[in-house]
Amino acid sequence: MKYKEMKLTFGQKFVLLRQIADRTEAETALLLKKRLDSYLKHEADFLYPTEALLRRTASLYGLSYQELLEFGEFD
C-alpha cells in the first residue's frame, strides 16, 4: 500500500482558509472557541489539531471533514 504525503500541513490549511475568508487570527480563534495563543500554535504547526478541531474548522468554512483533509492536496 502506497501512502500519499500531505502537500499542505494542517497549519498551512488553517492559514490559507482563514485568509480566503478574510478573517483575523483572533476572529477565527473566537469562532472555533479556542484561545488565541492555542489557535496560533495550530497555525504554526506547533500543535497537532484534534479531530474535533478539524471538524469545527471544516464546518466553519462550509466544508465536509473529508474536504478539509483533501484541501490543497491535489494538482
C-alpha positions as CSV (number, residue, x, y, z in Angstrom):
1,M,0.0,0.0,0.0
2,K,1.4,3.4,-1.0
3,Y,0.8,6.4,1.3
4,K,0.5,9.9,-0.1
5,E,2.3,12.7,1.7
6,M,0.3,15.8,2.6
7,K,1.1,18.8,0.3
8,L,-0.1,21.2,3.0
9,T,0.2,20.9,6.7
10,F,-2.9,21.4,8.8
11,G,-1.4,24.8,9.9
12,Q,-0.9,25.8,6.3
13,K,-4.5,24.8,5.5
14,F,-5.8,26.8,8.5
15,V,-3.9,29.9,7.4
16,L,-5.0,29.7,3.8
17,L,-8.6,29.1,4.7
18,R,-8.6,32.0,7.2
19,Q,-7.1,34.3,4.6
20,I,-9.6,33.2,1.9
21,A,-12.4,34.0,4.4
22,D,-10.7,37.4,5.2
23,R,-10.6,36.8,8.9
24,T,-8.1,37.6,11.5
25,E,-6.4,35.1,13.8
26,A,-8.4,36.4,16.7
27,E,-11.7,36.2,14.9
28,T,-11.0,32.7,13.8
29,A,-9.9,31.6,17.3
30,L,-13.1,33.0,18.7
31,L,-15.3,31.3,16.2
32,L,-13.5,28.0,16.9
33,K,-13.8,28.5,20.7
34,K,-10.1,28.4,21.1
35,R,-7.8,30.7,22.9
36,L,-5.8,32.9,20.5
37,D,-2.4,31.6,21.7
38,S,-3.6,28.0,21.2
39,Y,-5.0,28.7,17.8
40,L,-1.8,30.4,16.7
41,K,0.2,27.3,17.7
42,H,-2.1,25.2,15.4
43,E,-1.4,27.6,12.5
44,A,2.3,27.4,13.2
45,D,2.1,23.5,13.3
46,F,3.4,23.5,16.8
47,L,0.2,21.7,18.0
48,Y,-1.4,18.9,16.0
49,P,-5.2,19.5,15.8
50,T,-7.7,17.1,17.3
51,E,-10.4,15.5,15.2
52,A,-12.9,17.7,17.0
53,L,-11.0,20.9,16.0
54,L,-10.7,19.6,12.4
55,R,-14.4,19.0,12.3
56,R,-15.2,22.5,13.7
57,T,-12.8,24.1,11.2
58,A,-14.4,22.3,8.3
59,S,-17.8,23.4,9.4
60,L,-16.6,27.0,9.9
61,Y,-15.6,27.1,6.2
62,G,-18.5,25.2,4.9
63,L,-16.5,22.1,4.1
64,S,-17.0,18.4,5.0
65,Y,-14.4,16.8,7.2
66,Q,-13.1,14.9,4.1
67,E,-13.0,18.1,2.0
68,L,-10.8,19.7,4.7
69,L,-8.4,16.8,4.7
70,E,-8.2,17.0,0.9
71,F,-8.0,20.8,0.7
72,G,-4.9,21.8,-1.3
73,E,-3.8,18.1,-1.8
74,F,-4.5,17.7,-5.5
75,D,-3.0,19.2,-8.6
